[in-house]
Amino acid sequence: MPIIKSAKKRVKQTTKRHERNVGIKRDIKDATKVFITKPTAKGLSVVQSEIDTAVKKGLIKKNTAARRKSALSAIAKKAGVKLATGEKVIKKPATKTAPKTVAKAKAAPTKKTVAKKPITKKTIAKKPHAKKSAAKK
């Protein structure tokens, strides 16, 4: 058992993360088993969502997730599952719009464009090498 305060905290953090990781992995396994026993478009969607969640949490790597999702898609194709191509409804959060006069007043002034000189050998100046300081004995 740790004695130092930071070590105690580290033990708590580790156990909390371990429980979360095990839970996410269990969700992936359960969803995969359900999908494999009865392949459906909704089941495939659920499994892919769980895998994406695991990637977002840093539990599995991106390429591992891609490989697993590819294998699941192959199973779905072999079973003749039609993927749902439904359109997602995106709800925009309610925001307050400022009056037009205020919006124009707060707008940033436009910057003038300046023509750049073409790069030539003369314009590229070599920087002198940094001198190393003498080591003290």
Backbone as numpy.savetxt, mean C-alpha at the origin, in Angstrom:
# Nx Ny Nz CAx CAy CAz Cx Cy Cz
11.35 -13.21 32.14 10.51 -12.03 32.14 11.39 -10.80 32.14
11.09 -9.84 31.27 11.94 -8.65 31.20 11.81 -7.76 32.43
12.88 -7.07 32.74 12.90 -6.17 33.89 12.81 -4.72 33.43
13.47 -4.41 32.33 13.52 -3.05 31.81 12.16 -2.66 31.23
11.79 -1.40 31.46 10.48 -0.91 31.06 10.25 -1.03 29.56
11.25 -0.67 28.76 11.10 -0.73 27.30 10.97 -2.17 26.82
11.63 -3.10 27.51 11.53 -4.52 27.14 10.14 -5.06 27.45
9.55 -4.59 28.56 8.18 -5.00 28.90 7.21 -4.51 27.83
7.41 -3.27 27.40 6.55 -2.69 26.37 6.70 -3.49 25.07
7.93 -3.85 24.74 8.19 -4.61 23.52 7.47 -5.96 23.55
7.43 -6.62 24.72 6.73 -7.89 24.85 5.23 -7.70 24.59
4.66 -6.62 25.15 3.24 -6.34 24.92 2.96 -6.10 23.45
3.82 -5.31 22.80 3.63 -5.01 21.39 3.73 -6.27 20.53
4.69 -7.12 20.87 4.90 -8.34 20.11 3.69 -9.27 20.21
3.16 -9.43 21.41 2.00 -10.31 21.57 0.78 -9.76 20.85
0.61 -8.44 20.90 -0.52 -7.81 20.22 -0.43 -8.01 18.71
0.77 -7.78 18.16 0.98 -7.96 16.72 0.82 -9.41 16.31
1.33 -10.33 17.17 1.22 -11.76 16.88 -0.24 -12.19 16.78
-1.05 -11.72 17.72 -2.48 -12.06 17.70 -3.16 -11.52 16.45
-2.82 -10.27 16.08 -3.40 -9.68 14.87 -2.99 -10.47 13.63
-1.69 -10.81 13.54 -1.19 -11.53 12.38 -1.81 -12.91 12.24
-1.93 -13.60 13.36 -2.55 -14.93 13.34 -4.01 -14.83 12.90
-4.70 -13.80 13.37 -6.10 -13.60 13.00 -6.27 -13.35 11.51
-5.39 -12.52 10.95 -5.47 -12.21 9.52 -5.16 -13.45 8.69
-4.12 -14.21 9.10 -3.79 -15.44 8.39 -4.93 -16.46 8.47
-5.58 -16.52 9.63 -6.71 -17.44 9.80 -7.85 -17.03 8.87
-8.11 -15.73 8.74 -9.16 -15.26 7.84 -8.87 -15.64 6.40
-7.60 -15.54 6.00 -7.23 -15.92 4.63 -7.47 -17.40 4.41
-7.03 -18.22 5.37 -7.17 -19.67 5.23 -8.64 -20.09 5.19
-9.44 -19.50 6.07 -10.86 -19.83 6.10 -11.55 -19.45 4.80
-11.28 -18.25 4.33 -11.91 -17.78 3.09 -11.46 -18.63 1.90
-10.19 -19.04 1.90 -9.68 -19.87 0.82 -10.35 -21.24 0.82
-10.51 -21.83 2.00 -11.16 -23.14 2.09 -12.60 -23.07 1.61
-13.30 -22.02 2.00 -14.69 -21.85 1.57 -14.75 -21.71 0.05
-13.84 -20.94 -0.52 -13.83 -20.73 -1.96 -13.50 -22.01 -2.71
-12.52 -22.77 -2.22 -12.11 -23.99 -2.92 -13.21 -25.05 -2.88
-13.93 -25.14 -1.76 -15.01 -26.13 -1.68 -16.17 -25.78 -2.61
-16.48 -24.48 -2.71 -17.55 -24.04 -3.60 -17.14 -22.72 -4.25
-16.51 -22.80 -5.43 -16.04 -21.58 -6.09 -17.18 -20.68 -6.57
-17.19 -19.44 -6.08 -18.16 -18.44 -6.53 -17.43 -17.12 -6.73
-18.07 -16.22 -7.45 -17.46 -14.91 -7.69 -17.32 -14.14 -6.38
-18.32 -14.24 -5.53 -18.28 -13.53 -4.25 -17.18 -14.12 -3.35
-17.05 -15.44 -3.38 -16.01 -16.10 -2.59 -14.61 -15.68 -3.03
-14.42 -15.59 -4.34 -13.14 -15.14 -4.88 -12.85 -13.72 -4.45
-13.88 -12.88 -4.49 -13.72 -11.49 -4.08 -13.32 -11.39 -2.61
-13.93 -12.20 -1.78 -13.63 -12.18 -0.34 -12.19 -12.61 -0.08
-11.76 -13.69 -0.75 -10.39 -14.17 -0.55 -9.38 -13.13 -1.01
-9.63 -12.54 -2.18 -8.70 -11.53 -2.68 -8.65 -10.32 -1.76
-9.77 -9.97 -1.19 -9.81 -8.85 -0.25 -8.99 -9.15 1.00
-9.12 -10.37 1.50 -8.35 -10.76 2.69 -6.85 -10.75 2.40
-6.47 -11.21 1.21 -5.06 -11.23 0.83 -4.54 -9.79 0.71
-5.35 -8.92 0.11 -4.94 -7.51 -0.01 -4.77 -6.86 1.36
-5.64 -7.21 2.30 -5.53 -6.69 3.66 -4.21 -7.12 4.30
-3.84 -8.39 4.08 -2.60 -8.91 4.64 -1.39 -8.19 4.06
-1.46 -7.86 2.77 -0.36 -7.12 2.14 -0.27 -5.72 2.73
-1.42 -5.09 2.90 -1.45 -3.73 3.44 -0.89 -3.69 4.86
-1.14 -4.72 5.63 -0.64 -4.79 7.01 0.83 -5.22 7.06
1.40 -5.62 5.92 2.79 -6.04 5.88 2.99 -7.47 6.32
1.93 -8.26 6.29 2.00 -9.64 6.75 2.57 -10.56 5.68
2.18 -10.34 4.43 2.75 -11.10 3.33 3.25 -10.12 2.28
4.17 -10.59 1.45 4.75 -9.72 0.42 3.82 -9.61 -0.78
4.05 -8.57 -1.56 3.20 -8.26 -2.70 3.22 -9.38 -3.74
4.39 -9.92 -4.02 4.49 -10.98 -5.02 3.84 -12.28 -4.54
3.92 -12.55 -3.25 3.26 -13.72 -2.70 1.75 -13.59 -2.86
1.25 -12.40 -2.59 -0.18 -12.15 -2.75 -0.60 -12.31 -4.21
0.21 -11.80 -5.12 -0.10 -11.91 -6.54 -0.13 -13.37 -6.97
0.81 -14.15 -6.47 0.86 -15.58 -6.81 -0.38 -16.32 -6.29
-0.75 -16.03 -5.07 -1.93 -16.69 -4.49 -3.21 -16.29 -5.21
-3.35 -15.00 -5.51 -4.54 -14.53 -6.21 -4.61 -15.11 -7.61
-3.47 -15.27 -8.25 -3.42 -15.86 -9.58 -3.87 -17.32 -9.54
-3.41 -18.05 -8.55 -3.80 -19.45 -8.40 -5.31 -19.56 -8.14
-5.84 -18.68 -7.32 -7.28 -18.68 -7.04 -8.08 -18.34 -8.29
-7.57 -17.40 -9.08 -8.26 -17.04 -10.32 -8.26 -18.21 -11.30
-7.17 -18.98 -11.32 -7.09 -20.16 -12.19 -8.12 -21.20 -11.75
-8.28 -21.37 -10.45 -9.29 -22.31 -9.93 -10.69 -21.85 -10.33
-10.92 -20.55 -10.21 -12.23 -19.98 -10.57 -12.51 -20.18 -12.05
-11.50 -19.97 -12.89 -11.67 -20.13 -14.33 -11.95 -21.58 -14.68
-11.23 -22.49 -14.02 -11.42 -23.92 -14.27 -12.82 -24.36 -13.86
-13.35 -23.75 -12.79 -14.69 -24.09 -12.30 -15.78 -23.39 -13.11
-15.39 -22.46 -13.97 -16.36 -21.76 -14.80 -17.07 -20.62 -14.08
-16.40 -20.02 -13.13 -16.99 -18.92 -12.37 -16.90 -17.64 -13.20
-18.03 -16.97 -13.35 -18.04 -15.69 -14.05 -17.75 -14.60 -13.03
-16.73 -13.81 -13.30 -16.38 -12.74 -12.38 -17.36 -11.60 -12.50
-17.76 -11.06 -11.38 -18.70 -9.96 -11.37 -17.98 -8.69 -11.81
-18.54 -8.02 -12.81 -17.93 -6.78 -13.30 -18.83 -5.61 -12.92
-19.38 -5.67 -11.73 -20.27 -4.61 -11.26 -19.52 -3.32 -11.05
-20.21 -2.23 -11.25 -19.59 -0.92 -11.06 -19.64 -0.55 -9.59
-18.54 -0.04 -9.12 -18.49 0.38 -7.72 -19.13 1.75 -7.59
-19.89 1.91 -6.56 -20.51 3.21 -6.29 -19.60 3.93 -5.31
-19.08 5.04 -5.73 -18.16 5.81 -4.89 -18.93 6.99 -4.31
-19.02 7.00 -3.01 -19.71 8.09 -2.33 -18.69 9.17 -1.99
-19.01 10.37 -2.38 -18.12 11.48 -2.06 -18.53 12.04 -0.70
-17.55 12.31 0.15 -17.88 12.86 1.47 -18.44 14.28 1.32
-19.36 14.59 2.19 -19.97 15.91 2.14 -18.95 16.95 2.57
-18.67 17.88 1.69 -17.72 18.94 2.02 -18.38 20.29 1.80
-17.92 21.24 2.55 -18.46 22.58 2.40 -17.72 23.27 1.27
-18.46 23.90 0.39 -17.83 24.63 -0.70 -17.79 26.10 -0.36
-16.67 26.71 -0.62 -16.51 28.13 -0.33 -17.12 28.95 -1.47
-17.59 30.15 -1.17 -18.10 31.01 -2.24 -17.02 31.28 -3.28
-17.44 31.54 -4.52 -16.49 31.72 -5.60 -15.57 32.90 -5.36
-16.06 33.94 -4.76 -15.22 35.12 -4.55 -14.08 34.81 -3.58
-14.35 34.04 -2.56 -13.32 33.69 -1.60 -12.31 32.75 -2.25
-12.79 31.81 -3.07 -11.90 30.86 -3.72 -10.92 31.58 -4.63
-11.35 32.59 -5.34 -10.46 33.32 -6.23 -9.44 34.12 -5.44
-9.85 34.66 -4.32 -8.94 35.47 -3.51 -7.82 34.62 -2.92
-8.12 33.36 -2.57 -7.13 32.49 -1.95 -6.28 31.75 -2.97
-6.62 31.83 -4.25 -5.88 31.11 -5.27 -4.45 31.64 -5.34
-3.52 30.74 -5.56 -2.11 31.13 -5.62 -1.85 31.88 -6.93
-0.99 32.89 -6.89 -0.69 33.62 -8.12 0.04 32.70 -9.10
-0.21 32.92 -10.38 0.43 32.08 -11.39 1.89 32.46 -11.53
2.72 31.45 -11.77 4.15 31.69 -11.92 4.47 31.90 -13.39
5.43 32.76 -13.64 5.87 33.00 -15.00 6.84 31.90 -15.39
6.73 31.46 -16.63 7.64 30.43 -17.10 8.91 31.08 -17.60
10.03 30.49 -17.30 11.32 31.00 -17.70 11.94 30.00 -18.66
12.42 30.48 -19.80 13.04 29.61 -20.78 14.35 29.07 -20.22
14.56 27.76 -20.35 15.78 27.15 -19.84 16.83 27.11 -20.93
18.08 27.24 -20.52 19.18 27.19 -21.47 19.45 25.73 -21.81
19.84 25.46 -23.05 20.17 24.07 -23.40 21.43 23.63 -22.67
21.49 22.38 -22.29 22.63 21.85 -21.56 23.74 21.52 -22.55
24.89 22.07 -22.31 26.07 21.81 -23.13 27.21 21.43 -22.22
28.35 21.10 -22.83 29.51 20.72 -22.03 30.02 21.89 -21.20
29.87 23.08 -21.71 30.35 24.24 -20.99 29.49 24.55 -19.76
28.17 24.28 -19.86 27.28 24.59 -18.74 27.42 23.59 -17.61
27.90 22.37 -17.92 28.07 21.36 -16.88 29.45 21.56 -16.26
29.49 22.05 -15.05 30.75 22.29 -14.37 31.03 21.14 -13.43
32.25 20.68 -13.46 32.62 19.59 -12.57 32.87 20.14 -11.18
32.34 19.45 -10.20 32.56 19.86 -8.82 33.89 19.31 -8.34
34.63 20.09 -7.56 35.90 19.57 -7.04 35.61 18.49 -5.99
36.53 17.53 -5.93 36.35 16.45 -4.96 36.48 16.99 -3.54
35.68 16.45 -2.66 35.77 16.87 -1.26 37.04 16.32 -0.65
37.75 17.19 0.07 38.99 16.76 0.71 38.66 16.03 2.00
39.37 14.96 2.21 39.18 14.19 3.42 40.01 14.80 4.54
39.39 14.90 5.70 40.13 15.47 6.83 41.11 14.44 7.37
42.21 14.93 7.90 43.23 14.05 8.43 42.72 13.39 9.70
42.96 12.11 9.82 42.52 11.36 10.99 43.40 11.70 12.19
42.76 11.90 13.33 43.52 12.21 14.54 44.06 10.95 15.14
45.27 11.06 15.70 45.90 9.89 16.31 45.65 9.85 17.78
